[in-house]
């Protein structure tokens, strides 16, 4: 087991998740990055920070996009359903399948972490650990993990740990049954086993 403490998010309080008008989820390291990526007000119906506070895009007096004032907390059940829908429509875009947290704060924290890791936006988050048939190795990013596991036919013997300490089993999803090499890997979280309390 790695004794390194989990990384602290570098953009805490300054980064955002956007649910776009298409239903897709995007991660932005800063307000500036977010504003540079959008062209019109309705394109980002839900912008959320790490505290689950929502915002909308609006136009300033010169008709330039800006983020509006805080609108309050995101609606938990809507957010959870929107993410479930996005995972169903584009599973290859949401490859880290964590066990969803029961409350809003934990759910939002997990959403920010998985989007950062899936999009490969944070080099300083730390290393990924892999245990392959009892042999340990490390990689810098999820893409490096994918390359290492490409073509591995014994994925059930692999355990992957992300920089935040969550453990996963990789699963291969073929896109076409006659083209075995065409597809993608997803990573299904291994639930933490709790020891029973002694009375």
N, C-alpha and C positions, 0 to 999 in steps of 0.2 A: 504494500500500500504506500502511496506517495505521501510524504509528510509535508509537502509544500502547501501553504494555506491557499484557499481559493482566491483568484484574482479579484481585485476591485474594479468595477467597470470604470473605464477611463473617462467616459462622457457623462457620468452620473449627473443628472439634473440638467444637462445640456443636449442630450440626444433624444430622438423621437421615433415613434413607430407611427406609420400612416396606414390607414385602411383606405385604399384608393377606390374611385368610383367603379372600377372593374371588379372589386372584391379582393384584390390582391393586397398583401401586406408588404410594406417596405420599411427598412431601417435607415435612419439618417443620423450621422454623428453630430450634426449641428443644425441650428436654425438656418444658417446660410446655405448649407448643402440642400436642405429641404426646399427652400424657396427657389433655388436655382433649377430644381428639377420639375417644377410645375409651371403651367402656362395660364390656367384660368381658375377661378374661385371654386367651382363645384368639383374640381378634379380630385380633391382630398376631403371627402366628407367627414373623416374622423382623424384628427391628429392628436396623439397622446404622448405625454411625457412619462417618466418613470414613477411618478406619484399617481398615475392613472387620471390626471387632469386632462381634459380635452380642449381642443382649440379648433378653429376653422380658419381658412384663408379668407382674406378680404382685400379690398383695394384701398390704397392710401389716396390722398388728395391729388396725386399725380398719376393715378391709375396704375400704380405698381403693386404687385402682390406683397402682402405682409401677413404675419400671423395676427389674428384677432386676440381679444382678451380671453382669459380662461372662462370656460363654459360650465365647469363643474366636473364631477367624476364620470368616467365612462360607465355605461350600463353593463354590468358583469355578464348577464345572460346573453345579451346581444353580442358582446365581444367573443364569448366562448363559441356561440353558434357561427359567427362570421369566420372564425379561425377553422372550425370544423368543416364549413363549406369550402373554404380555400384549400384545405388539405385534400378534400374529396376531388375537387376540380383539377388541381395541379399538385399531385403528391410529390412529384420530383422537385418542387420548389420548397417543400416543407419536409425535409428528410429526417430531421431529428424529432422523433416521436416520444416526447416525454409524457409521463403520467401527469395529467393536469392537476394543479393545486386546487384545493377546495375553495379558497377565498380569493378575492380580487387581488390583493397585494401580491400573494404568491404566484398567481396566474400571470400578472403583468410582469413580474420579475423574470419568470420563466420565458415569457414571450420575448422580452428584450434579449435575454441570453441566447436563446435559440436562433433568433434572427441575426444577431451579431455573428454567431458561429457559422451559420449556414451561408451567409453572404461573404464571409471571409474578410470582414472590415477591420478587425482588431488584431494586429500582429502581436501586440503586447499582452493579450489575454493569457498566454501561457501555452504549454505543450499538451498535446493529446497523448494519452498512453494507450498502448495496445498490448494485449496478452494473446499471443497466437500459439496454440498448442503448448502453453507453459513458458514460451519465450517472450520476454518483455522488450518493447521498443517504443520510441517516441517519434512524434511528428509535429510539425508546426501548425498545420491547418487541416481542416476537413478534406480539402482537395488532395492533400498529401496522404491522408488515411485512405481515401478512395483509390488512389493510384496503387498503394501498397496491397490493398485487398482485391484489386481487379483480377478476375480469373480464379480467385480462391474458391474451390469447390467444397471446402469444409468450414463454412462460416459459423456453424454451430459451435466450433471450438474457439471462436474469437470473442474476446471481451474488449470493448473500447471504452475509455474513460475520457470525458471532455475536460477542458481546463477548469470547469466549475465543480468537478467531482462526480458528475452524473455518469452512470455506467449503462452501456447499451450492448445489444447483440445486433450485428449487421444482418440485413435481409436483402437478397437480390430480387429485383423486380424486372423480369424480362419484358421488353416492349413488344416482341414478336416471338412466337414459339419456335419459329424456324431459324431465327437469328439470335443464337444464345448470347452473343457478345453485345447485343443492343439492349440497353436497359439502364437501370440506376440502382444504387444502394440506398436503403434507408436504414436508420439506426433506431431500434426499439428499446426504450429504457427498461432496464431490469429493476423492478421495484425493490426498494430497500426492505429487507426483512427485519422486523422488530422482534427482539427477544421478549418472551413473556416475562412479566414481572413476578418476582418471587414474593409470596405472601407471608 
